[in-house]
Structures are given as structure tokens and as C-alpha cells.
Amino acid sequence: MCPHTPPCPDARALDREAARTVVSHPEQGWSLLCNGIVVFEDTGELLPGGDTVAPHRPTDVSANSGIVPSAQHPAPQIAAPAEPAA
């Protein structure tokens, strides 16, 4: 039972990630939330019943940078140099 006022969102709620952090282990890449969810630095989650939520947010850019992660845009193709005329 959550001791916070107002209570933290339930583990089944859409806003479940808004629950307060109870234990944080950034050196290991995970934190435990008040509602029993373990969140990982790659944004994946382990729910109290053992279900998992796959990583679902980009983690390699700042939210305000305006930069799209490179995985979504392939690198530009560079044309090979032309053969010299004989």
C-alpha cells in the first residue's frame, strides 16, 4: 500500500511511471518504484506480476535537443568516386 499523499499510480495504470522512486541503483541501471515496478535505464520495466514492458522511449538524446536518434535515420550513402577517363 502506497503511503504517499496523493497515492502513487497503480502498477496497472497508464501513468505508472509517475510513482515515486523507493530504491535507486543507477550504477546497476535500475530503480524500484513505490508501486512495485522495477524500471531500467533503457526504459524497460518489470511489473510486479512478472510481466515486462519493452524499452519504449529513446534514451540517447536530450528531450529538448531536437535531434532524432540515428537508429531512426540511416547514414547518408556516399557515392564511390568516378573512374578516371582513359
HTML snippet that shows the backbone in 3Dmol.js (N, CA, C, O; Angstrom):
<script src="https://3Dmol.org/build/3Dmol-min.js"></script>
<div id="view" style="width:600px;height:400px;position:relative"></div>
<script>
const pdb = `
ATOM      1  N   MET A   1       0.844  -1.180   0.000  1.00  0.00           N
ATOM      2  CA  MET A   1       0.000   0.000   0.000  1.00  0.00           C
ATOM      3  C   MET A   1       0.887   1.240   0.000  1.00  0.00           C
ATOM      4  O   MET A   1       1.826   1.339   0.790  1.00  0.00           O
ATOM      5  N   CYS A   2       0.592   2.163  -0.868  1.00  0.00           N
ATOM      6  CA  CYS A   2       1.375   3.391  -1.011  1.00  0.00           C
ATOM      7  C   CYS A   2       1.101   4.348   0.163  1.00  0.00           C
ATOM      8  O   CYS A   2      -0.057   4.659   0.443  1.00  0.00           O
ATOM      9  N   PRO A   3       2.155   4.816   0.850  1.00  0.00           N
ATOM     10  CA  PRO A   3       1.966   5.735   1.966  1.00  0.00           C
ATOM     11  C   PRO A   3       1.915   7.207   1.544  1.00  0.00           C
ATOM     12  O   PRO A   3       1.737   8.082   2.392  1.00  0.00           O
ATOM     13  N   HIS A   4       2.068   7.491   0.249  1.00  0.00           N
ATOM     14  CA  HIS A   4       2.151   8.875  -0.205  1.00  0.00           C
ATOM     15  C   HIS A   4       0.775   9.505  -0.373  1.00  0.00           C
ATOM     16  O   HIS A   4      -0.214   8.818  -0.623  1.00  0.00           O
ATOM     17  N   THR A   5       0.733  10.834  -0.229  1.00  0.00           N
ATOM     18  CA  THR A   5      -0.496  11.599  -0.450  1.00  0.00           C
ATOM     19  C   THR A   5      -0.204  12.654  -1.492  1.00  0.00           C
ATOM     20  O   THR A   5       0.658  13.502  -1.260  1.00  0.00           O
ATOM     21  N   PRO A   6      -0.877  12.646  -2.627  1.00  0.00           N
ATOM     22  CA  PRO A   6      -1.818  11.633  -3.098  1.00  0.00           C
ATOM     23  C   PRO A   6      -1.080  10.328  -3.399  1.00  0.00           C
ATOM     24  O   PRO A   6       0.131  10.330  -3.621  1.00  0.00           O
ATOM     25  N   PRO A   7      -1.817   9.216  -3.405  1.00  0.00           N
ATOM     26  CA  PRO A   7      -1.164   7.921  -3.627  1.00  0.00           C
ATOM     27  C   PRO A   7      -0.554   7.817  -5.018  1.00  0.00           C
ATOM     28  O   PRO A   7      -1.043   8.416  -5.976  1.00  0.00           O
ATOM     29  N   CYS A   8       0.514   7.051  -5.108  1.00  0.00           N
ATOM     30  CA  CYS A   8       1.176   6.819  -6.399  1.00  0.00           C
ATOM     31  C   CYS A   8       0.264   6.013  -7.312  1.00  0.00           C
ATOM     32  O   CYS A   8      -0.580   5.253  -6.836  1.00  0.00           O
ATOM     33  N   PRO A   9       0.431   6.177  -8.633  1.00  0.00           N
ATOM     34  CA  PRO A   9      -0.382   5.400  -9.565  1.00  0.00           C
ATOM     35  C   PRO A   9      -0.140   3.904  -9.395  1.00  0.00           C
ATOM     36  O   PRO A   9       0.973   3.474  -9.095  1.00  0.00           O
ATOM     37  N   ASP A  10      -1.179   3.130  -9.586  1.00  0.00           N
ATOM     38  CA  ASP A  10      -1.103   1.678  -9.509  1.00  0.00           C
ATOM     39  C   ASP A  10      -0.204   1.143 -10.625  1.00  0.00           C
ATOM     40  O   ASP A  10      -0.024   1.802 -11.649  1.00  0.00           O
ATOM     41  N   ALA A  11       0.351  -0.033 -10.430  1.00  0.00           N
ATOM     42  CA  ALA A  11       1.239  -0.647 -11.420  1.00  0.00           C
ATOM     43  C   ALA A  11       0.534  -0.933 -12.740  1.00  0.00           C
ATOM     44  O   ALA A  11       1.194  -1.083 -13.768  1.00  0.00           O
ATOM     45  N   ARG A  12      -0.793  -1.010 -12.730  1.00  0.00           N
ATOM     46  CA  ARG A  12      -1.551  -1.266 -13.968  1.00  0.00           C
ATOM     47  C   ARG A  12      -2.013   0.021 -14.653  1.00  0.00           C
ATOM     48  O   ARG A  12      -2.550  -0.031 -15.759  1.00  0.00           O
ATOM     49  N   ALA A  13      -1.814   1.162 -14.016  1.00  0.00           N
ATOM     50  CA  ALA A  13      -2.272   2.444 -14.567  1.00  0.00           C
ATOM     51  C   ALA A  13      -1.375   2.894 -15.716  1.00  0.00           C
ATOM     52  O   ALA A  13      -0.202   2.528 -15.779  1.00  0.00           O
ATOM     53  N   LEU A  14      -1.932   3.683 -16.614  1.00  0.00           N
ATOM     54  CA  LEU A  14      -1.162   4.197 -17.747  1.00  0.00           C
ATOM     55  C   LEU A  14      -0.026   5.109 -17.292  1.00  0.00           C
ATOM     56  O   LEU A  14       1.018   5.165 -17.940  1.00  0.00           O
ATOM     57  N   ASP A  15      -0.219   5.818 -16.189  1.00  0.00           N
ATOM     58  CA  ASP A  15       0.809   6.732 -15.687  1.00  0.00           C
ATOM     59  C   ASP A  15       1.659   6.087 -14.588  1.00  0.00           C
ATOM     60  O   ASP A  15       2.176   6.786 -13.717  1.00  0.00           O
ATOM     61  N   ARG A  16       1.806   4.757 -14.623  1.00  0.00           N
ATOM     62  CA  ARG A  16       2.507   4.007 -13.578  1.00  0.00           C
ATOM     63  C   ARG A  16       3.933   4.479 -13.334  1.00  0.00           C
ATOM     64  O   ARG A  16       4.444   4.328 -12.224  1.00  0.00           O
ATOM     65  N   GLU A  17       4.589   5.049 -14.345  1.00  0.00           N
ATOM     66  CA  GLU A  17       5.969   5.510 -14.189  1.00  0.00           C
ATOM     67  C   GLU A  17       6.071   6.774 -13.350  1.00  0.00           C
ATOM     68  O   GLU A  17       7.174   7.195 -13.002  1.00  0.00           O
ATOM     69  N   ALA A  18       4.934   7.387 -13.020  1.00  0.00           N
ATOM     70  CA  ALA A  18       4.929   8.599 -12.200  1.00  0.00           C
ATOM     71  C   ALA A  18       5.040   8.283 -10.703  1.00  0.00           C
ATOM     72  O   ALA A  18       5.131   9.202  -9.889  1.00  0.00           O
ATOM     73  N   ALA A  19       5.033   7.011 -10.335  1.00  0.00           N
ATOM     74  CA  ALA A  19       5.185   6.635  -8.927  1.00  0.00           C
ATOM     75  C   ALA A  19       6.557   7.071  -8.421  1.00  0.00           C
ATOM     76  O   ALA A  19       7.505   7.189  -9.197  1.00  0.00           O
ATOM     77  N   ARG A  20       6.654   7.305  -7.142  1.00  0.00           N
ATOM     78  CA  ARG A  20       7.918   7.749  -6.547  1.00  0.00           C
ATOM     79  C   ARG A  20       8.948   6.633  -6.510  1.00  0.00           C
ATOM     80  O   ARG A  20       8.615   5.457  -6.357  1.00  0.00           O
ATOM     81  N   THR A  21      10.200   7.027  -6.652  1.00  0.00           N
ATOM     82  CA  THR A  21      11.304   6.079  -6.570  1.00  0.00           C
ATOM     83  C   THR A  21      11.560   5.749  -5.101  1.00  0.00           C
ATOM     84  O   THR A  21      11.712   6.646  -4.272  1.00  0.00           O
ATOM     85  N   VAL A  22      11.607   4.452  -4.789  1.00  0.00           N
ATOM     86  CA  VAL A  22      11.850   3.988  -3.432  1.00  0.00           C
ATOM     87  C   VAL A  22      13.318   3.604  -3.272  1.00  0.00           C
ATOM     88  O   VAL A  22      13.945   3.933  -2.265  1.00  0.00           O
ATOM     89  N   VAL A  23      13.862   2.906  -4.267  1.00  0.00           N
ATOM     90  CA  VAL A  23      15.254   2.469  -4.255  1.00  0.00           C
ATOM     91  C   VAL A  23      15.843   2.781  -5.623  1.00  0.00           C
ATOM     92  O   VAL A  23      15.227   2.496  -6.650  1.00  0.00           O
ATOM     93  N   SER A  24      17.032   3.366  -5.636  1.00  0.00           N
ATOM     94  CA  SER A  24      17.687   3.697  -6.903  1.00  0.00           C
ATOM     95  C   SER A  24      19.091   3.108  -6.936  1.00  0.00           C
ATOM     96  O   SER A  24      19.872   3.268  -5.998  1.00  0.00           O
ATOM     97  N   HIS A  25      19.395   2.427  -8.027  1.00  0.00           N
ATOM     98  CA  HIS A  25      20.724   1.859  -8.235  1.00  0.00           C
ATOM     99  C   HIS A  25      21.210   2.244  -9.629  1.00  0.00           C
ATOM    100  O   HIS A  25      21.282   1.390 -10.513  1.00  0.00           O
ATOM    101  N   PRO A  26      21.548   3.528  -9.840  1.00  0.00           N
ATOM    102  CA  PRO A  26      21.972   3.964 -11.175  1.00  0.00           C
ATOM    103  C   PRO A  26      23.235   3.257 -11.661  1.00  0.00           C
ATOM    104  O   PRO A  26      23.432   3.102 -12.867  1.00  0.00           O
ATOM    105  N   GLU A  27      24.089   2.828 -10.734  1.00  0.00           N
ATOM    106  CA  GLU A  27      25.301   2.113 -11.140  1.00  0.00           C
ATOM    107  C   GLU A  27      24.965   0.745 -11.732  1.00  0.00           C
ATOM    108  O   GLU A  27      25.762   0.172 -12.475  1.00  0.00           O
ATOM    109  N   GLN A  28      23.778   0.224 -11.398  1.00  0.00           N
ATOM    110  CA  GLN A  28      23.324  -1.053 -11.942  1.00  0.00           C
ATOM    111  C   GLN A  28      22.260  -0.867 -13.015  1.00  0.00           C
ATOM    112  O   GLN A  28      21.884  -1.824 -13.693  1.00  0.00           O
ATOM    113  N   GLY A  29      21.772   0.369 -13.171  1.00  0.00           N
ATOM    114  CA  GLY A  29      20.825   0.671 -14.244  1.00  0.00           C
ATOM    115  C   GLY A  29      19.372   0.396 -13.939  1.00  0.00           C
ATOM    116  O   GLY A  29      18.590   0.175 -14.864  1.00  0.00           O
ATOM    117  N   TRP A  30      18.974   0.400 -12.657  1.00  0.00           N
ATOM    118  CA  TRP A  30      17.572   0.158 -12.343  1.00  0.00           C
ATOM    119  C   TRP A  30      17.148   0.924 -11.093  1.00  0.00           C
ATOM    120  O   TRP A  30      17.969   1.339 -10.275  1.00  0.00           O
ATOM    121  N   SER A  31      15.811   1.094 -10.982  1.00  0.00           N
ATOM    122  CA  SER A  31      15.205   1.718  -9.806  1.00  0.00           C
ATOM    123  C   SER A  31      13.900   0.996  -9.499  1.00  0.00           C
ATOM    124  O   SER A  31      13.245   0.467 -10.396  1.00  0.00           O
ATOM    125  N   LEU A  32      13.530   0.981  -8.220  1.00  0.00           N
ATOM    126  CA  LEU A  32      12.268   0.401  -7.775  1.00  0.00           C
ATOM    127  C   LEU A  32      11.315   1.536  -7.450  1.00  0.00           C
ATOM    128  O   LEU A  32      11.656   2.445  -6.694  1.00  0.00           O
ATOM    129  N   LEU A  33      10.121   1.482  -8.020  1.00  0.00           N
ATOM    130  CA  LEU A  33       9.111   2.499  -7.751  1.00  0.00           C
ATOM    131  C   LEU A  33       8.197   2.037  -6.623  1.00  0.00           C
ATOM    132  O   LEU A  33       8.141   0.849  -6.305  1.00  0.00           O
ATOM    133  N   CYS A  34       7.487   2.977  -6.023  1.00  0.00           N
ATOM    134  CA  CYS A  34       6.591   2.723  -4.899  1.00  0.00           C
ATOM    135  C   CYS A  34       5.517   1.690  -5.239  1.00  0.00           C
ATOM    136  O   CYS A  34       5.066   0.960  -4.356  1.00  0.00           O
ATOM    137  N   ASN A  35       5.106   1.618  -6.493  1.00  0.00           N
ATOM    138  CA  ASN A  35       4.048   0.683  -6.889  1.00  0.00           C
ATOM    139  C   ASN A  35       4.587  -0.706  -7.238  1.00  0.00           C
ATOM    140  O   ASN A  35       3.841  -1.541  -7.749  1.00  0.00           O
ATOM    141  N   GLY A  36       5.866  -0.966  -6.970  1.00  0.00           N
ATOM    142  CA  GLY A  36       6.431  -2.289  -7.179  1.00  0.00           C
ATOM    143  C   GLY A  36       7.066  -2.515  -8.537  1.00  0.00           C
ATOM    144  O   GLY A  36       7.542  -3.616  -8.811  1.00  0.00           O
ATOM    145  N   ILE A  37       7.087  -1.518  -9.383  1.00  0.00           N
ATOM    146  CA  ILE A  37       7.675  -1.650 -10.720  1.00  0.00           C
ATOM    147  C   ILE A  37       9.179  -1.400 -10.642  1.00  0.00           C
ATOM    148  O   ILE A  37       9.637  -0.473  -9.975  1.00  0.00           O
ATOM    149  N   VAL A  38       9.932  -2.244 -11.335  1.00  0.00           N
ATOM    150  CA  VAL A  38      11.366  -2.016 -11.496  1.00  0.00           C
ATOM    151  C   VAL A  38      11.536  -1.382 -12.870  1.00  0.00           C
ATOM    152  O   VAL A  38      11.166  -1.984 -13.878  1.00  0.00           O
ATOM    153  N   VAL A  39      12.091  -0.173 -12.920  1.00  0.00           N
ATOM    154  CA  VAL A  39      12.344   0.495 -14.198  1.00  0.00           C
ATOM    155  C   VAL A  39      13.835   0.453 -14.473  1.00  0.00           C
ATOM    156  O   VAL A  39      14.657   0.626 -13.573  1.00  0.00           O
ATOM    157  N   PHE A  40      14.168   0.221 -15.733  1.00  0.00           N
ATOM    158  CA  PHE A  40      15.560   0.114 -16.144  1.00  0.00           C
ATOM    159  C   PHE A  40      15.968   1.349 -16.921  1.00  0.00           C
ATOM    160  O   PHE A  40      15.116   2.043 -17.477  1.00  0.00           O
ATOM    161  N   GLU A  41      17.271   1.635 -16.968  1.00  0.00           N
ATOM    162  CA  GLU A  41      17.750   2.852 -17.630  1.00  0.00           C
ATOM    163  C   GLU A  41      17.433   2.872 -19.118  1.00  0.00           C
ATOM    164  O   GLU A  41      17.400   3.946 -19.718  1.00  0.00           O
ATOM    165  N   ASP A  42      17.199   1.712 -19.733  1.00  0.00           N
ATOM    166  CA  ASP A  42      16.825   1.698 -21.153  1.00  0.00           C
ATOM    167  C   ASP A  42      15.329   1.904 -21.348  1.00  0.00           C
ATOM    168  O   ASP A  42      14.835   1.789 -22.470  1.00  0.00           O
ATOM    169  N   THR A  43      14.597   2.209 -20.274  1.00  0.00           N
ATOM    170  CA  THR A  43      13.167   2.490 -20.192  1.00  0.00           C
ATOM    171  C   THR A  43      12.300   1.237 -20.225  1.00  0.00           C
ATOM    172  O   THR A  43      11.079   1.344 -20.335  1.00  0.00           O
ATOM    173  N   GLY A  44      12.895   0.061 -20.134  1.00  0.00           N
ATOM    174  CA  GLY A  44      12.109  -1.155 -19.978  1.00  0.00           C
ATOM    175  C   GLY A  44      11.607  -1.239 -18.546  1.00  0.00           C
ATOM    176  O   GLY A  44      12.106  -0.535 -17.667  1.00  0.00           O
ATOM    177  N   GLU A  45      10.616  -2.100 -18.306  1.00  0.00           N
ATOM    178  CA  GLU A  45      10.030  -2.227 -16.980  1.00  0.00           C
ATOM    179  C   GLU A  45       9.760  -3.684 -16.656  1.00  0.00           C
ATOM    180  O   GLU A  45       9.472  -4.491 -17.539  1.00  0.00           O
ATOM    181  N   LEU A  46       9.857  -4.006 -15.377  1.00  0.00           N
ATOM    182  CA  LEU A  46       9.452  -5.299 -14.850  1.00  0.00           C
ATOM    183  C   LEU A  46       8.300  -5.015 -13.895  1.00  0.00           C
ATOM    184  O   LEU A  46       8.479  -4.339 -12.882  1.00  0.00           O
ATOM    185  N   LEU A  47       7.115  -5.532 -14.220  1.00  0.00           N
ATOM    186  CA  LEU A  47       5.924  -5.277 -13.423  1.00  0.00           C
ATOM    187  C   LEU A  47       5.842  -6.260 -12.256  1.00  0.00           C
ATOM    188  O   LEU A  47       6.466  -7.320 -12.307  1.00  0.00           O
ATOM    189  N   PRO A  48       5.083  -5.930 -11.203  1.00  0.00           N
ATOM    190  CA  PRO A  48       5.020  -6.770 -10.014  1.00  0.00           C
ATOM    191  C   PRO A  48       4.621  -8.225 -10.285  1.00  0.00           C
ATOM    192  O   PRO A  48       5.113  -9.118  -9.594  1.00  0.00           O
ATOM    193  N   GLY A  49       3.767  -8.493 -11.243  1.00  0.00           N
ATOM    194  CA  GLY A  49       3.335  -9.853 -11.539  1.00  0.00           C
ATOM    195  C   GLY A  49       4.317 -10.641 -12.387  1.00  0.00           C
ATOM    196  O   GLY A  49       4.071 -11.809 -12.687  1.00  0.00           O
ATOM    197  N   GLY A  50       5.438 -10.018 -12.784  1.00  0.00           N
ATOM    198  CA  GLY A  50       6.426 -10.692 -13.610  1.00  0.00           C
ATOM    199  C   GLY A  50       6.346 -10.347 -15.081  1.00  0.00           C
ATOM    200  O   GLY A  50       7.223 -10.736 -15.852  1.00  0.00           O
ATOM    201  N   ASP A  51       5.304  -9.619 -15.492  1.00  0.00           N
ATOM    202  CA  ASP A  51       5.210  -9.167 -16.884  1.00  0.00           C
ATOM    203  C   ASP A  51       6.279  -8.120 -17.145  1.00  0.00           C
ATOM    204  O   ASP A  51       6.771  -7.471 -16.222  1.00  0.00           O
ATOM    205  N   THR A  52       6.633  -7.964 -18.414  1.00  0.00           N
ATOM    206  CA  THR A  52       7.641  -6.970 -18.780  1.00  0.00           C
ATOM    207  C   THR A  52       7.071  -5.975 -19.775  1.00  0.00           C
ATOM    208  O   THR A  52       6.117  -6.265 -20.496  1.00  0.00           O
ATOM    209  N   VAL A  53       7.671  -4.809 -19.799  1.00  0.00           N
ATOM    210  CA  VAL A  53       7.365  -3.773 -20.781  1.00  0.00           C
ATOM    211  C   VAL A  53       8.681  -3.473 -21.481  1.00  0.00           C
ATOM    212  O   VAL A  53       9.669  -3.115 -20.840  1.00  0.00           O
ATOM    213  N   ALA A  54       8.687  -3.620 -22.795  1.00  0.00           N
ATOM    214  CA  ALA A  54       9.903  -3.387 -23.569  1.00  0.00           C
ATOM    215  C   ALA A  54      10.305  -1.917 -23.510  1.00  0.00           C
ATOM    216  O   ALA A  54       9.453  -1.057 -23.292  1.00  0.00           O
ATOM    217  N   PRO A  55      11.588  -1.615 -23.701  1.00  0.00           N
ATOM    218  CA  PRO A  55      12.009  -0.210 -23.764  1.00  0.00           C
ATOM    219  C   PRO A  55      11.139   0.535 -24.762  1.00  0.00           C
ATOM    220  O   PRO A  55      10.856   0.029 -25.848  1.00  0.00           O
ATOM    221  N   HIS A  56      10.712   1.742 -24.392  1.00  0.00           N
ATOM    222  CA  HIS A  56       9.725   2.437 -25.221  1.00  0.00           C
ATOM    223  C   HIS A  56       9.993   3.922 -25.419  1.00  0.00           C
ATOM    224  O   HIS A  56       9.130   4.632 -25.936  1.00  0.00           O
ATOM    225  N   ARG A  57      11.143   4.401 -25.030  1.00  0.00           N
ATOM    226  CA  ARG A  57      11.489   5.804 -25.291  1.00  0.00           C
ATOM    227  C   ARG A  57      12.942   5.867 -25.709  1.00  0.00           C
ATOM    228  O   ARG A  57      13.761   5.091 -25.216  1.00  0.00           O
ATOM    229  N   PRO A  58      13.282   6.788 -26.620  1.00  0.00           N
ATOM    230  CA  PRO A  58      14.702   6.948 -26.958  1.00  0.00           C
ATOM    231  C   PRO A  58      15.471   7.434 -25.736  1.00  0.00           C
ATOM    232  O   PRO A  58      14.973   8.259 -24.971  1.00  0.00           O
ATOM    233  N   THR A  59      16.678   6.923 -25.556  1.00  0.00           N
ATOM    234  CA  THR A  59      17.478   7.313 -24.396  1.00  0.00           C
ATOM    235  C   THR A  59      18.786   7.982 -24.778  1.00  0.00           C
ATOM    236  O   THR A  59      19.543   8.394 -23.900  1.00  0.00           O
ATOM    237  N   ASP A  60      19.070   8.098 -26.074  1.00  0.00           N
ATOM    238  CA  ASP A  60      20.377   8.607 -26.480  1.00  0.00           C
ATOM    239  C   ASP A  60      20.370  10.069 -26.900  1.00  0.00           C
ATOM    240  O   ASP A  60      21.364  10.545 -27.447  1.00  0.00           O
ATOM    241  N   VAL A  61      19.277  10.801 -26.661  1.00  0.00           N
ATOM    242  CA  VAL A  61      19.224  12.228 -26.974  1.00  0.00           C
ATOM    243  C   VAL A  61      18.484  12.971 -25.871  1.00  0.00           C
ATOM    244  O   VAL A  61      17.692  12.386 -25.132  1.00  0.00           O
ATOM    245  N   SER A  62      18.751  14.247 -25.775  1.00  0.00           N
ATOM    246  CA  SER A  62      18.040  15.091 -24.832  1.00  0.00           C
ATOM    247  C   SER A  62      16.635  15.359 -25.364  1.00  0.00           C
ATOM    248  O   SER A  62      16.438  15.464 -26.574  1.00  0.00           O
ATOM    249  N   ALA A  63      15.672  15.467 -24.474  1.00  0.00           N
ATOM    250  CA  ALA A  63      14.292  15.720 -24.881  1.00  0.00           C
ATOM    251  C   ALA A  63      14.151  17.058 -25.595  1.00  0.00           C
ATOM    252  O   ALA A  63      13.244  17.222 -26.411  1.00  0.00           O
ATOM    253  N   ASN A  64      15.025  18.014 -25.307  1.00  0.00           N
ATOM    254  CA  ASN A  64      14.925  19.349 -25.886  1.00  0.00           C
ATOM    255  C   ASN A  64      15.929  19.606 -27.005  1.00  0.00           C
ATOM    256  O   ASN A  64      16.014  20.726 -27.510  1.00  0.00           O
ATOM    257  N   SER A  65      16.688  18.588 -27.399  1.00  0.00           N
ATOM    258  CA  SER A  65      17.747  18.811 -28.374  1.00  0.00           C
ATOM    259  C   SER A  65      17.236  18.923 -29.805  1.00  0.00           C
ATOM    260  O   SER A  65      17.881  19.550 -30.645  1.00  0.00           O
ATOM    261  N   GLY A  66      16.080  18.318 -30.091  1.00  0.00           N
ATOM    262  CA  GLY A  66      15.578  18.321 -31.458  1.00  0.00           C
ATOM    263  C   GLY A  66      16.310  17.338 -32.354  1.00  0.00           C
ATOM    264  O   GLY A  66      16.078  17.311 -33.563  1.00  0.00           O
ATOM    265  N   ILE A  67      17.188  16.534 -31.781  1.00  0.00           N
ATOM    266  CA  ILE A  67      17.951  15.568 -32.554  1.00  0.00           C
ATOM    267  C   ILE A  67      17.232  14.230 -32.523  1.00  0.00           C
ATOM    268  O   ILE A  67      16.839  13.760 -31.456  1.00  0.00           O
ATOM    269  N   VAL A  68      17.058  13.621 -33.673  1.00  0.00           N
ATOM    270  CA  VAL A  68      16.419  12.318 -33.769  1.00  0.00           C
ATOM    271  C   VAL A  68      17.505  11.259 -33.674  1.00  0.00           C
ATOM    272  O   VAL A  68      18.538  11.391 -34.331  1.00  0.00           O
ATOM    273  N   PRO A  69      17.307  10.203 -32.874  1.00  0.00           N
ATOM    274  CA  PRO A  69      18.322   9.162 -32.754  1.00  0.00           C
ATOM    275  C   PRO A  69      18.693   8.582 -34.108  1.00  0.00           C
ATOM    276  O   PRO A  69      17.835   8.415 -34.974  1.00  0.00           O
ATOM    277  N   SER A  70      19.974   8.275 -34.292  1.00  0.00           N
ATOM    278  CA  SER A  70      20.467   7.803 -35.580  1.00  0.00           C
ATOM    279  C   SER A  70      19.853   6.486 -35.995  1.00  0.00           C
ATOM    280  O   SER A  70      19.828   6.184 -37.188  1.00  0.00           O
ATOM    281  N   ALA A  71      19.360   5.696 -35.075  1.00  0.00           N
ATOM    282  CA  ALA A  71      18.755   4.419 -35.424  1.00  0.00           C
ATOM    283  C   ALA A  71      17.504   4.608 -36.279  1.00  0.00           C
ATOM    284  O   ALA A  71      17.105   3.696 -37.002  1.00  0.00           O
ATOM    285  N   GLN A  72      16.888   5.779 -36.200  1.00  0.00           N
ATOM    286  CA  GLN A  72      15.680   6.025 -36.976  1.00  0.00           C
ATOM    287  C   GLN A  72      15.998   6.570 -38.363  1.00  0.00           C
ATOM    288  O   GLN A  72      15.143   6.532 -39.247  1.00  0.00           O
ATOM    289  N   HIS A  73      17.192   7.068 -38.567  1.00  0.00           N
ATOM    290  CA  HIS A  73      17.590   7.611 -39.857  1.00  0.00           C
ATOM    291  C   HIS A  73      18.917   6.999 -40.258  1.00  0.00           C
ATOM    292  O   HIS A  73      19.926   7.227 -39.591  1.00  0.00           O
ATOM    293  N   PRO A  74      18.937   6.224 -41.338  1.00  0.00           N
ATOM    294  CA  PRO A  74      20.212   5.628 -41.744  1.00  0.00           C
ATOM    295  C   PRO A  74      21.202   6.691 -42.188  1.00  0.00           C
ATOM    296  O   PRO A  74      20.820   7.785 -42.605  1.00  0.00           O
ATOM    297  N   ALA A  75      22.469   6.353 -42.092  1.00  0.00           N
ATOM    298  CA  ALA A  75      23.516   7.271 -42.518  1.00  0.00           C
ATOM    299  C   ALA A  75      23.414   7.531 -44.018  1.00  0.00           C
ATOM    300  O   ALA A  75      23.042   6.629 -44.770  1.00  0.00           O
ATOM    301  N   PRO A  76      23.733   8.732 -44.464  1.00  0.00           N
ATOM    302  CA  PRO A  76      23.654   9.021 -45.900  1.00  0.00           C
ATOM    303  C   PRO A  76      24.640   8.148 -46.675  1.00  0.00           C
ATOM    304  O   PRO A  76      25.739   7.852 -46.207  1.00  0.00           O
ATOM    305  N   GLN A  77      24.226   7.754 -47.842  1.00  0.00           N
ATOM    306  CA  GLN A  77      25.088   6.935 -48.713  1.00  0.00           C
ATOM    307  C   GLN A  77      26.039   7.845 -49.467  1.00  0.00           C
ATOM    308  O   GLN A  77      25.617   8.853 -50.035  1.00  0.00           O
ATOM    309  N   ILE A  78      27.315   7.500 -49.476  1.00  0.00           N
ATOM    310  CA  ILE A  78      28.306   8.291 -50.177  1.00  0.00           C
ATOM    311  C   ILE A  78      28.656   7.548 -51.460  1.00  0.00           C
ATOM    312  O   ILE A  78      29.004   6.368 -51.433  1.00  0.00           O
ATOM    313  N   ALA A  79      28.558   8.253 -52.582  1.00  0.00           N
ATOM    314  CA  ALA A  79      28.827   7.634 -53.874  1.00  0.00           C
ATOM    315  C   ALA A  79      30.314   7.374 -54.012  1.00  0.00           C
ATOM    316  O   ALA A  79      31.143   8.145 -53.530  1.00  0.00           O
ATOM    317  N   ALA A  80      30.643   6.264 -54.684  1.00  0.00           N
ATOM    318  CA  ALA A  80      32.035   5.944 -54.947  1.00  0.00           C
ATOM    319  C   ALA A  80      32.600   6.941 -55.939  1.00  0.00           C
ATOM    320  O   ALA A  80      31.857   7.433 -56.788  1.00  0.00           O
ATOM    321  N   PRO A  81      33.905   7.264 -55.865  1.00  0.00           N
ATOM    322  CA  PRO A  81      34.482   8.212 -56.814  1.00  0.00           C
ATOM    323  C   PRO A  81      34.403   7.656 -58.246  1.00  0.00           C
ATOM    324  O   PRO A  81      34.496   6.450 -58.472  1.00  0.00           O
ATOM    325  N   ALA A  82      34.234   8.557 -59.178  1.00  0.00           N
ATOM    326  CA  ALA A  82      34.119   8.154 -60.576  1.00  0.00           C
ATOM    327  C   ALA A  82      35.476   7.652 -61.080  1.00  0.00           C
ATOM    328  O   ALA A  82      36.530   8.110 -60.639  1.00  0.00           O
ATOM    329  N   GLU A  83      35.421   6.707 -62.006  1.00  0.00           N
ATOM    330  CA  GLU A  83      36.638   6.180 -62.624  1.00  0.00           C
ATOM    331  C   GLU A  83      37.231   7.254 -63.522  1.00  0.00           C
ATOM    332  O   GLU A  83      36.489   7.912 -64.252  1.00  0.00           O
ATOM    333  N   PRO A  84      38.543   7.451 -63.493  1.00  0.00           N
ATOM    334  CA  PRO A  84      39.135   8.454 -64.375  1.00  0.00           C
ATOM    335  C   PRO A  84      39.014   7.994 -65.848  1.00  0.00           C
ATOM    336  O   PRO A  84      39.076   6.804 -66.157  1.00  0.00           O
ATOM    337  N   ALA A  85      38.840   8.983 -66.733  1.00  0.00           N
ATOM    338  CA  ALA A  85      38.719   8.669 -68.167  1.00  0.00           C
ATOM    339  C   ALA A  85      40.049   8.194 -68.692  1.00  0.00           C
ATOM    340  O   ALA A  85      41.096   8.691 -68.278  1.00  0.00           O
ATOM    341  N   ALA A  86      40.023   7.221 -69.615  1.00  0.00           N
ATOM    342  CA  ALA A  86      41.265   6.662 -70.175  1.00  0.00           C
ATOM    343  C   ALA A  86      41.761   7.473 -71.333  1.00  0.00           C
ATOM    344  O   ALA A  86      42.793   7.145 -71.920  1.00  0.00           O
TER     345      ALA A  86
END
`;
const viewer = $3Dmol.createViewer("view");
viewer.addModel(pdb, "pdb");
viewer.setStyle({}, {cartoon: {color: "spectrum"}});
viewer.zoomTo();
viewer.render();
</script>
